Amino acid sequence: MLPAFKANYIDEYESVLGGLKKLGVNRIISVSFGADITTWGYLNYIEKYHFTGGISQPCPAVVGYIERYLPELLDKLFPVQSPMMCAAIYAKKEMGITDKLAFISPCIAKKNEIDDPNNGGYISYNVTFDHLMKYEREHHIKGNPVSDETPYGLGSVYPMPGGLKENVYWFLGEDVYVRQIEGEKRIYKYLEDHKNSISGGKNRELFVDALNCEMGCLYGTAVEPEKAATDDALYNVQKIRESCKKQGRKSAWAKKLTPAQRLAKFNKQFSKLKLEDYMRKYTDRSEECEYKTPSAAQLDSIFEEMHKTTEKSRHIDCECCGYHTCESMACAIYNGFNRKENCIHYIKDTVEQQHQEAVELAQEVQQEKEEILEKNSLISETVDHVEDLFENLYHSLDDMADGNENNARESTAISSEITSVSRFCEGLEESLRNIEEIIRQLSENNNEVLSIATQTNMLALNASIEAARAGESGKGFAVVADEINKLASESKDTASRSSENQNRIIASITEIFREIRKLTDIVNGVNDRTHSLASAAEEITASSDSILDIANEVKESLKSLTE
């Protein structure tokens, strides 16, 4: 655990560490102790190899920059491990810890140092402050307070700007000169400007205490922004520093001792350590970053992508991106070392452009909204008109239904009357058949009357002949015979006329039969059509109901369209 964690979370770090212990963490080792070992290593390496004019290496960002862009300075990097690595090596070699190690870190670049093959894989995880605290708050990772499990000295001030320099001054005095440079704008420019003098051993510093972050590791790249926005961590580390300097005279951190006395006690404290265990190597990675100079056309294309379309915009040279000139930034982008999003003016222009697009989009949306409202108004008017049409349709359907019901009733009544007419025709036909039969019987009787009248005529004629023969005595009988003859003749005439009338009646009845059959056919046809009309009325009623249901559904759909 880096001392910067304690400085940033002075009131809660112990409970957070306790929560980690509760989750299964076995040991808590302060990297402040590792920083003490780093200081010991620097002092011993300087004395043993008369190493001066070097560059400190606790900052992995500085180390990475030199490995990639200034490989000629690799020999001037202190080959002593950083506090993090010294703490890990001590834990493995001296304390015998076999567990995996996780580093609670304020720096995202520490992962590069952890993964560097030159560092032996001592550490497995780089757990950044912001991610750890976010997880802790989301999952309430708290436990019984746990403090640092290893004692430490002035190594606790390493995270603050000039922390390493202060440690060296503590043991060597301020007669030596350690140059302190922090901030990405300053450190890399300094290295570029002085690379020749540094590599040639012409610089006069004992070494350069170099950090990428302007406020040191206290406000590293993985510190929560709200923490980095205050000076709390800086004040807290000052308190930690003063508490370290108040130790007794037997300690190498005693304030009352001279630098030489402190150094003697310091070396005695770490006398059992081997310097070679805490040494490291570096790798020339410049081939990974071969620098190519873009052509004027290629530069122009990059500037266009960065929205730098004028000469003025291409020479702002604000250095916010870390480069002295806009052209240097464009060259870095061309080589893949940077990207246009790191240009503050590109971001500003992009934001302004997005703002303008947002305004235009808002205007378009407003216009579309107004058009939609207008269309909705038209739709609403149309729907109202359609609803009126539906009301008319409903009334028409009601009228049609009423008329249809009347038609159905009338059709049923007509069908009933037609059925009566049909039955009447059937009865009339039956009566006529009876009359025809009676007339036929009368015809037979007439024939008998004719036969009797003929016979009576013959008898009257014979009686007249006999009366004539009888003379005077037969005259009275002759009169009777004559009357009988007349009566027979009249009966015969009457029977003949009756037969003629009967024939005419039978002919008329036959004709009536034909007319009745025609009437019956017509009545049956009308009856069938009346039944069809009644069925059609029922179908019309059903269709009217269907039309009404569909009309209601369409009406509801139109209502939902306007809601």
C-alpha positions as CSV (number, residue, x, y, z in Angstrom):
1,M,0.0,0.0,0.0
2,L,1.4,3.4,-1.0
3,P,1.5,6.0,1.7
4,A,-0.5,8.2,-0.7
5,F,-3.5,6.0,0.1
6,K,-3.2,6.9,3.8
7,A,-2.8,10.6,2.9
8,N,-5.8,10.7,0.6
9,Y,-8.1,8.7,2.9
10,I,-6.7,9.6,6.4
11,D,-10.1,9.0,8.1
12,E,-11.2,5.8,6.5
13,Y,-8.1,3.9,5.2
14,E,-7.8,1.8,8.3
15,S,-11.5,0.6,8.1
16,V,-11.0,-0.1,4.3
17,L,-7.9,-2.1,5.0
18,G,-9.9,-4.0,7.7
19,G,-12.6,-4.7,5.2
20,L,-10.0,-6.1,2.8
21,K,-8.6,-8.3,5.6
22,K,-12.1,-9.5,6.2
23,L,-12.4,-10.4,2.5
24,G,-9.3,-12.6,2.7
25,V,-6.2,-10.3,2.4
26,N,-3.5,-11.9,4.6
27,R,-1.0,-9.1,5.0
28,I,-0.9,-5.3,4.7
29,I,2.6,-4.0,3.8
30,S,3.3,-0.2,3.5
31,V,5.2,0.8,0.5
32,S,6.7,3.5,2.7
33,F,9.0,0.7,4.0
34,G,9.9,-0.2,0.4
35,A,10.7,3.5,-0.2
36,D,13.1,3.4,2.7
37,I,14.8,0.5,0.9
38,T,14.9,2.4,-2.4
39,T,16.6,5.3,-0.6
40,W,19.1,2.9,0.9
41,G,19.7,1.4,-2.6
42,Y,20.2,4.9,-4.2
43,L,22.7,6.0,-1.5
44,N,24.7,2.7,-1.7
45,Y,24.7,2.6,-5.5
46,I,26.0,6.2,-5.6
47,E,28.7,5.4,-3.1
48,K,29.7,2.1,-4.6
49,Y,29.8,3.2,-8.3
50,H,30.3,6.9,-7.9
51,F,27.1,7.4,-9.8
52,T,26.2,11.0,-10.4
53,G,24.1,12.9,-12.9
54,G,21.5,10.2,-13.0
55,I,17.7,10.2,-13.3
56,S,15.4,8.8,-10.6
57,Q,13.1,5.9,-11.7
58,P,10.2,5.5,-9.2
59,C,7.9,7.1,-11.9
60,P,7.0,4.4,-14.5
61,A,5.9,7.1,-16.9
62,V,9.3,8.7,-17.0
63,V,11.0,5.3,-17.3
64,G,8.7,4.4,-20.2
65,Y,9.4,7.7,-22.0
66,I,13.1,7.2,-21.8
67,E,12.9,3.6,-22.9
68,R,10.9,4.6,-26.0
69,Y,12.1,8.1,-27.0
70,L,15.4,8.7,-25.2
71,P,17.2,5.3,-25.1
72,E,20.5,7.2,-25.0
73,L,19.6,8.0,-21.3
74,L,19.0,4.4,-20.2
75,D,22.4,4.2,-18.6
76,K,21.6,7.3,-16.6
77,L,18.5,5.8,-15.1
78,F,19.1,4.5,-11.5
79,P,19.2,0.7,-11.7
80,V,17.6,0.5,-8.3
81,Q,14.0,-0.7,-8.0
82,S,11.1,1.6,-7.1
83,P,9.5,1.6,-3.6
84,M,6.7,-0.6,-4.9
85,M,9.1,-3.2,-6.3
86,C,11.5,-3.0,-3.2
87,A,8.5,-3.7,-0.9
88,A,7.5,-6.7,-3.0
89,I,11.0,-8.1,-3.2
90,Y,11.5,-7.7,0.5
91,A,8.1,-9.4,1.2
92,K,9.1,-12.4,-1.0
93,K,12.8,-12.7,-0.1
94,E,13.0,-11.6,3.5
95,M,9.5,-12.2,4.8
96,G,8.9,-15.5,2.9
97,I,5.4,-14.4,1.7
98,T,4.2,-16.7,-1.1
99,D,0.8,-15.1,-1.6
100,K,0.0,-13.0,-4.7
101,L,0.7,-9.3,-4.2
102,A,-1.7,-6.5,-5.1
103,F,-0.5,-2.9,-5.2
104,I,-3.0,-0.2,-4.0
105,S,-2.0,2.4,-6.5
106,P,-2.5,6.1,-7.4
107,C,-1.0,5.6,-10.9
108,I,-2.3,3.7,-13.9
109,A,1.2,3.6,-15.4
110,K,2.3,1.3,-12.5
111,K,0.7,-1.6,-14.5
112,N,3.5,-1.2,-17.1
113,E,6.1,-1.5,-14.4
114,I,4.3,-4.6,-12.9
115,D,4.1,-6.2,-16.3
116,D,7.7,-5.4,-17.3
117,P,9.7,-8.7,-17.7
118,N,12.7,-7.0,-16.1
119,N,10.7,-6.9,-12.8
120,G,10.3,-10.6,-12.2
121,G,6.6,-10.8,-11.9
122,Y,6.7,-10.1,-8.1
123,I,3.3,-8.2,-8.2
124,S,0.1,-9.5,-9.7
125,Y,-2.4,-6.7,-9.6
126,N,-2.4,-2.9,-9.8
127,V,-5.5,-1.8,-7.8
128,T,-6.1,1.9,-8.4
129,F,-7.4,4.2,-5.7
130,D,-10.5,5.3,-7.7
131,H,-11.6,1.7,-8.6
132,L,-11.0,0.4,-5.1
133,M,-12.9,3.1,-3.4
134,K,-15.8,2.9,-5.9
135,Y,-16.0,-0.8,-5.2
136,E,-15.7,-0.2,-1.4
137,R,-18.6,2.3,-1.5
138,E,-20.8,0.1,-3.7
139,H,-20.2,-3.0,-1.5
140,H,-19.6,-1.4,1.9
141,I,-16.2,-3.0,2.4
142,K,-15.5,-2.1,6.0
143,G,-13.9,-4.0,8.8
144,N,-12.1,-3.6,12.1
145,P,-9.4,-0.9,11.8
146,V,-6.1,-2.2,10.4
147,S,-2.9,-0.1,10.3
148,D,0.4,-0.7,8.5
149,E,2.1,-4.0,9.5
150,T,5.6,-2.9,8.7
151,P,7.5,0.0,10.3
152,Y,8.7,2.8,8.1
153,G,10.6,6.1,8.2
154,L,10.8,9.1,5.9
155,G,9.9,6.9,2.9
156,S,6.4,8.0,3.7
157,V,7.0,11.3,1.9
158,Y,8.0,9.7,-1.4
159,P,4.5,10.4,-3.0
160,M,4.9,14.2,-2.5
161,P,6.8,16.4,-5.0
162,G,10.5,16.2,-4.1
163,G,10.0,13.3,-1.7
164,L,13.0,11.3,-2.9
165,K,15.2,14.5,-2.8
166,E,14.2,15.1,0.8
167,N,15.1,11.6,1.8
168,V,18.6,12.0,0.2
169,Y,19.1,15.4,1.9
170,W,18.1,13.7,5.2
171,F,21.1,11.4,5.0
172,L,23.6,13.4,2.9
173,G,22.8,16.9,3.9
174,E,21.8,19.8,1.6
175,D,25.4,20.3,0.4
176,V,24.6,17.9,-2.4
177,Y,22.4,19.1,-5.3
178,V,19.3,17.0,-6.3
179,R,17.3,18.6,-9.1
180,Q,13.6,18.3,-8.7
181,I,11.3,18.4,-11.8
182,E,7.6,17.5,-11.9
183,G,4.9,17.8,-14.5
184,E,4.7,16.4,-18.0
185,K,5.2,19.8,-19.6
186,R,8.5,20.3,-17.8
187,I,10.1,16.9,-17.3
188,Y,10.0,15.7,-20.9
189,K,11.1,19.1,-22.3
190,Y,14.0,19.1,-19.8
191,L,15.0,15.6,-20.8
192,E,14.9,16.5,-24.5
193,D,16.8,19.7,-24.0
194,H,19.5,18.2,-21.8
195,K,19.8,14.7,-23.2
196,N,23.2,15.3,-24.6
197,S,24.7,16.8,-21.4
198,I,23.0,14.1,-19.3
199,S,24.2,11.2,-21.5
200,G,27.7,12.7,-21.6
201,G,27.9,13.1,-17.8
202,K,28.2,16.9,-18.0
203,N,25.3,17.8,-15.8
204,R,26.1,18.9,-12.3
205,E,23.3,17.3,-10.3
206,L,23.8,14.4,-8.0
207,F,20.7,13.1,-9.8
208,V,17.3,14.4,-11.1
209,D,14.2,13.6,-9.0
210,A,11.8,13.3,-11.9
211,L,8.0,12.8,-11.7
212,N,5.4,12.8,-14.5
213,C,2.6,14.3,-12.3
214,E,3.0,17.9,-11.2
215,M,1.8,17.2,-7.6
216,G,3.6,13.9,-7.4
217,C,2.0,10.5,-6.7
218,L,-0.3,12.2,-4.1
219,Y,-2.4,13.3,-7.1
220,G,-1.6,10.6,-9.6
221,T,-3.6,9.6,-12.6
222,A,-5.7,7.1,-10.7
223,V,-6.7,9.4,-7.8
224,E,-10.4,10.3,-7.5
225,P,-10.9,13.8,-9.1
226,E,-12.7,15.1,-6.0
227,K,-9.7,14.2,-3.9
228,A,-7.2,15.7,-6.4
229,A,-9.2,18.9,-6.3
230,T,-8.1,19.6,-2.7
231,D,-4.9,20.0,-0.8
232,D,-6.0,17.6,1.9
233,A,-3.6,14.8,0.9
234,L,-0.6,17.3,0.9
235,Y,-1.4,18.5,4.4
236,N,-1.9,14.9,5.6
237,V,1.5,13.7,4.3
238,Q,3.1,16.7,6.0
239,K,1.7,15.4,9.3
240,I,3.0,11.9,8.5
241,R,6.5,13.3,7.7
242,E,6.7,15.3,11.0
243,S,5.7,12.2,13.0
244,C,8.5,10.2,11.4
245,K,11.0,12.9,12.4
246,K,10.1,12.7,16.0
247,Q,11.5,9.3,16.6
248,G,14.2,8.7,19.3
249,R,18.0,9.1,18.7
250,K,18.4,5.3,18.1
251,S,16.3,5.7,15.0
252,A,17.7,6.7,11.6
253,W,14.8,9.2,11.4
254,A,15.7,11.1,14.6
255,K,15.5,14.8,13.9
256,K,18.3,15.7,16.3
257,L,20.9,13.6,14.6
258,T,23.3,14.8,11.9
259,P,22.9,13.5,8.4
260,A,26.0,11.4,8.8
261,Q,24.7,9.8,12.1
262,R,21.4,9.1,10.4
263,L,23.1,7.5,7.4
264,A,25.1,5.2,9.7
265,K,22.0,4.1,11.5
266,F,20.2,3.7,8.2
267,N,22.8,1.5,6.7
268,K,22.9,-0.6,9.9
269,Q,19.1,-1.0,9.7
270,F,19.4,-2.6,6.3
271,S,22.8,-4.2,6.7
272,K,21.5,-7.7,6.0
273,L,20.1,-6.7,2.6
274,K,21.9,-7.4,-0.7
275,L,22.0,-4.4,-3.1
276,E,21.9,-6.7,-6.1
277,D,18.5,-8.1,-5.0
278,Y,17.0,-4.7,-5.5
279,M,18.6,-3.8,-8.8
280,R,16.8,-3.8,-12.1
281,K,17.4,-3.5,-15.9
282,Y,15.8,-1.5,-18.6
283,T,14.9,-2.2,-22.2
284,D,15.5,-0.1,-25.3
285,R,12.0,0.2,-26.9
286,S,12.8,2.9,-29.4
287,E,12.3,0.5,-32.3
288,E,8.7,0.3,-31.2
289,C,8.4,4.0,-31.6
290,E,10.3,4.7,-34.8
291,Y,9.6,8.4,-35.6
292,K,8.5,9.3,-39.1
293,T,8.4,12.8,-40.4
294,P,5.1,13.5,-42.1
295,S,5.0,15.3,-45.5
296,A,3.4,18.7,-45.8
297,A,0.3,17.1,-47.3
298,Q,0.1,14.6,-44.5
299,L,0.4,17.3,-41.9
300,D,-2.3,19.3,-43.7
301,S,-4.6,16.3,-43.5
302,I,-4.0,15.8,-39.8
303,F,-4.6,19.5,-39.2
304,E,-7.8,19.3,-41.1
305,E,-8.9,16.4,-38.9
306,M,-8.1,18.5,-35.9
307,H,-10.3,21.3,-37.2
308,K,-7.2,23.5,-37.7
309,T,-8.0,25.0,-41.0
310,T,-6.1,28.4,-40.7
311,E,-2.5,29.2,-40.2
312,K,-3.4,30.9,-36.9
313,S,-5.1,27.8,-35.6
314,R,-2.1,25.7,-36.6
315,H,0.2,27.9,-34.5
316,I,-1.7,28.3,-31.2
317,D,1.2,26.4,-29.5
318,C,-0.6,26.3,-26.1
319,E,1.4,23.3,-24.9
320,C,-1.7,21.8,-23.2
321,C,-1.2,18.6,-25.1
322,G,2.4,18.3,-23.7
323,Y,4.1,19.4,-26.9
324,H,5.6,22.9,-27.5
325,T,4.0,23.4,-30.9
326,C,0.8,22.3,-32.7
327,E,3.1,20.9,-35.5
328,S,4.9,18.7,-32.9
329,M,1.5,17.4,-31.8
330,A,0.4,16.7,-35.3
331,C,3.7,14.8,-35.9
332,A,3.1,12.8,-32.8
333,I,-0.4,11.9,-34.0
334,Y,1.0,10.9,-37.4
335,N,3.4,8.5,-35.6
336,G,0.7,7.1,-33.4
337,F,2.2,8.5,-30.2
338,N,-0.8,10.7,-29.5
339,R,-4.3,11.4,-30.7
340,K,-6.3,14.5,-31.7
341,E,-8.6,14.1,-28.7
342,N,-5.8,15.3,-26.5
343,C,-5.8,18.7,-28.1
344,I,-7.9,21.0,-26.0
345,H,-8.7,23.2,-28.9
346,Y,-9.9,20.2,-30.9
347,I,-12.1,19.2,-28.0
348,K,-13.3,22.8,-27.7
349,D,-14.1,23.0,-31.4
350,T,-15.7,19.6,-31.4
351,V,-17.9,20.6,-28.4
352,E,-18.9,23.9,-30.1
353,Q,-19.6,22.0,-33.3
354,Q,-21.7,19.4,-31.4
355,H,-23.4,22.3,-29.6
356,Q,-24.2,23.9,-32.9
357,E,-25.4,20.6,-34.2
358,A,-27.5,20.1,-31.1
359,V,-29.0,23.6,-31.5
360,E,-29.8,22.8,-35.2
361,L,-31.1,19.4,-34.2
362,A,-33.3,21.1,-31.5
363,Q,-34.6,23.5,-34.1
364,E,-35.3,20.7,-36.5
365,V,-37.0,18.8,-33.7
366,Q,-39.0,21.9,-32.8
367,Q,-40.0,22.4,-36.4
368,E,-40.9,18.8,-36.8
369,K,-42.8,19.1,-33.5
370,E,-44.8,22.1,-34.9
371,E,-45.4,20.2,-38.1
372,I,-46.6,17.2,-36.1
373,L,-48.8,19.4,-34.0
374,E,-50.2,20.9,-37.2
375,K,-50.7,17.5,-38.7
376,N,-52.2,16.3,-35.5
377,S,-54.6,19.3,-35.7
378,L,-55.6,18.3,-39.2
379,I,-55.9,14.7,-38.1
380,S,-58.0,15.8,-35.2
381,E,-60.3,17.8,-37.6
382,T,-60.4,14.9,-40.0
383,V,-61.2,12.5,-37.1
384,D,-64.0,14.8,-35.9
385,H,-65.4,14.9,-39.5
386,V,-65.1,11.1,-39.7
387,E,-66.8,10.8,-36.3
388,D,-69.7,12.9,-37.7
389,L,-69.8,10.6,-40.7
390,F,-69.9,7.6,-38.3
391,E,-72.8,9.2,-36.4
392,N,-74.6,9.5,-39.7
393,L,-73.7,5.9,-40.5
394,Y,-75.0,4.8,-37.1
395,H,-78.3,6.6,-37.8
396,S,-78.5,5.1,-41.2
397,L,-77.8,1.7,-39.9
398,D,-80.5,2.2,-37.2
399,D,-83.0,3.3,-39.8
400,M,-82.0,0.4,-42.1
401,A,-82.3,-2.0,-39.1
402,D,-85.7,-0.6,-38.3
403,G,-86.8,-0.7,-41.9
404,N,-85.3,-4.1,-42.3
405,E,-87.2,-5.4,-39.2
406,N,-90.4,-3.9,-40.7
407,N,-89.6,-5.6,-44.0
408,A,-89.0,-8.9,-42.2
409,R,-92.3,-8.6,-40.3
410,E,-94.2,-7.6,-43.5
411,S,-92.5,-10.4,-45.4
412,T,-93.5,-12.8,-42.7
413,A,-97.1,-11.5,-42.8
414,I,-97.2,-11.6,-46.6
415,S,-95.8,-15.1,-46.5
416,S,-98.5,-16.1,-44.0
417,E,-101.3,-14.5,-46.2
418,I,-99.8,-16.1,-49.3
419,T,-99.9,-19.4,-47.5
420,S,-103.7,-18.8,-46.8
421,V,-104.2,-17.9,-50.5
422,S,-102.4,-21.2,-51.4
423,R,-104.6,-23.1,-49.0
424,F,-107.7,-21.3,-50.5
425,C,-106.6,-22.3,-54.0
426,E,-106.2,-25.9,-52.8
427,G,-109.7,-25.8,-51.2
428,L,-111.3,-24.1,-54.3
429,E,-109.8,-26.8,-56.5
430,E,-111.2,-29.5,-54.3
431,S,-114.6,-27.8,-54.3
432,L,-114.6,-27.5,-58.1
433,R,-113.7,-31.2,-58.3
434,N,-116.7,-32.0,-56.2
435,I,-118.9,-29.8,-58.4
436,E,-117.5,-31.5,-61.5
437,E,-118.3,-34.8,-60.0
438,I,-121.9,-33.7,-59.2
439,I,-122.3,-32.3,-62.7
440,R,-121.1,-35.6,-64.1
441,Q,-123.7,-37.4,-62.0
442,L,-126.3,-34.9,-63.3
443,S,-125.2,-35.7,-66.8
444,E,-125.8,-39.4,-66.2
445,N,-129.2,-38.6,-64.8
446,N,-130.0,-36.5,-67.9
447,N,-129.1,-39.4,-70.0
448,E,-131.5,-41.6,-68.1
449,V,-134.2,-38.9,-68.4
450,L,-133.6,-38.8,-72.2
451,S,-133.9,-42.5,-72.3
452,I,-137.2,-42.5,-70.3
453,A,-138.6,-39.6,-72.4
454,T,-137.8,-41.5,-75.6
455,Q,-139.5,-44.6,-74.2
456,T,-142.5,-42.5,-73.0
457,N,-142.7,-41.0,-76.5
458,M,-142.9,-44.5,-77.9
459,L,-145.6,-45.5,-75.5
460,A,-147.6,-42.3,-76.1
461,L,-147.4,-42.9,-79.8
462,N,-148.6,-46.5,-79.4
463,A,-151.4,-45.2,-77.1
464,S,-152.5,-42.7,-79.7
465,I,-152.6,-45.4,-82.4
466,E,-154.7,-47.6,-80.2
467,A,-157.0,-44.7,-79.2
468,A,-157.6,-44.0,-82.9
469,R,-158.5,-47.6,-83.4
470,A,-160.9,-47.5,-80.5
471,G,-162.9,-44.7,-82.1
472,E,-165.2,-42.6,-79.9
473,S,-164.3,-44.6,-76.8
474,G,-160.6,-44.0,-77.3
475,K,-160.8,-40.2,-77.7
476,G,-160.2,-39.5,-74.0
477,F,-157.3,-41.8,-73.9
478,A,-155.9,-40.2,-77.0
479,V,-155.9,-36.8,-75.3
480,V,-153.9,-38.3,-72.4
481,A,-151.5,-40.0,-74.7
482,D,-151.0,-36.7,-76.5
483,E,-150.3,-34.9,-73.2
484,I,-147.9,-37.7,-72.2
485,N,-146.1,-37.4,-75.5
486,K,-145.8,-33.6,-75.1
487,L,-144.5,-34.1,-71.6
488,A,-141.9,-36.7,-72.8
489,S,-140.8,-34.3,-75.6
490,E,-140.5,-31.4,-73.2
491,S,-138.5,-33.6,-70.8
492,K,-136.3,-34.7,-73.6
493,D,-135.7,-31.1,-74.6
494,T,-135.0,-30.1,-71.0
495,A,-132.6,-32.9,-70.5
496,S,-130.8,-32.0,-73.8
497,R,-130.5,-28.4,-72.7
498,S,-129.2,-29.5,-69.3
499,S,-126.6,-31.7,-70.9
500,E,-125.4,-28.7,-73.0
501,N,-125.2,-26.5,-69.9
502,Q,-123.4,-29.2,-68.0
503,N,-120.8,-29.5,-70.8
504,R,-120.3,-25.7,-70.7
505,I,-119.9,-25.8,-66.9
506,I,-117.4,-28.6,-67.1
507,A,-115.5,-26.7,-69.8
508,S,-115.5,-23.6,-67.5
509,I,-114.4,-25.7,-64.5
510,T,-111.6,-27.2,-66.5
511,E,-110.5,-23.6,-67.4
512,I,-110.8,-22.6,-63.8
513,F,-108.6,-25.6,-62.9
514,R,-105.9,-24.3,-65.3
515,E,-106.1,-20.7,-63.8
516,I,-106.0,-22.1,-60.3
517,R,-102.8,-24.0,-61.1
518,K,-101.3,-20.9,-62.6
519,L,-102.3,-19.0,-59.5
520,T,-100.9,-21.7,-57.2
521,D,-97.6,-21.5,-59.1
522,I,-97.5,-17.7,-58.8
523,V,-98.5,-17.9,-55.1
524,N,-95.7,-20.5,-54.5
525,G,-93.2,-18.3,-56.3
526,V,-94.3,-15.3,-54.3
527,N,-94.1,-17.4,-51.1
528,D,-90.5,-18.5,-52.0
529,R,-89.5,-15.0,-52.7
530,T,-91.1,-13.8,-49.5
531,H,-89.1,-16.4,-47.6
532,S,-85.9,-15.3,-49.5
533,L,-86.8,-11.7,-48.6
534,A,-87.1,-12.6,-45.0
535,S,-83.8,-14.4,-45.1
536,A,-82.2,-11.5,-46.9
537,A,-83.6,-9.2,-44.1
538,E,-82.0,-11.4,-41.5
539,E,-78.7,-11.3,-43.4
540,I,-79.0,-7.5,-43.8
541,T,-79.5,-7.3,-40.0
542,A,-76.4,-9.5,-39.4
543,S,-74.4,-7.4,-41.9
544,S,-75.6,-4.2,-40.2
545,D,-74.3,-5.5,-36.9
546,S,-71.0,-6.4,-38.4
547,I,-70.8,-3.0,-40.1
548,L,-71.6,-1.4,-36.7
549,D,-68.8,-3.4,-34.9
550,I,-66.2,-2.5,-37.6
551,A,-67.3,1.1,-37.5
552,N,-66.8,1.2,-33.7
553,E,-63.3,-0.4,-34.0
554,V,-62.4,2.2,-36.7
555,K,-63.7,5.0,-34.5
556,E,-61.7,3.8,-31.5
557,S,-58.5,3.5,-33.7
558,L,-59.1,7.1,-34.9
559,K,-59.4,8.2,-31.2
560,S,-56.1,6.5,-30.3
561,L,-54.5,8.2,-33.2
562,T,-55.2,11.6,-31.8
563,E,-54.3,10.8,-28.2
